[in-house]
Amino acid sequence: MALATMLVAAPSAFAENGEGLLGKADDKTVTFFCFGVMAFFVLLVIGLSLIQGALERRKEKRRYDIERLG
């Protein structure tokens, strides 16, 4: 119940006449914010893919070493 109340009250908590914390939201601000969100997720996917690739190479090297030595 408290979460639902906070979700309903949140939009009006920091808004006054359509202005949020960063001032009036015009098209340029919204566009740059959305580009930032897209860039964040692209970089997140690339970074996590690189980490996964490194872990896979490490796993394969260990597997190869175990088969070679054992």
C-alpha positions, 0 to 999 in steps of 0.5 A, a space after each residue: 500500500 505504501 509503495 502504491 502511494 509513493 508511485 502515485 505521489 512521486 510525479 507531483 512531488 518534484 514538479 511545479 507547473 510542468 517543471 522538474 528538477 532540471 527545469 522545463 523539459 523541452 524537446 532537446 532535453 528529452 532527446 538527449 536524455 533518450 540518447 543517453 539511455 540508449 548509449 548506456 544500454 549499448 555500452 552495457 551490452 558490449 561490456 557484458 559481452 566482452 566479460 562473458 567472452 573472456 570468461 569463456 576463453 578462460 573456461 576453455 583454457 582450463 578445460 584444455 589444460 585438464 584434458 592435457 594433464 589429466 
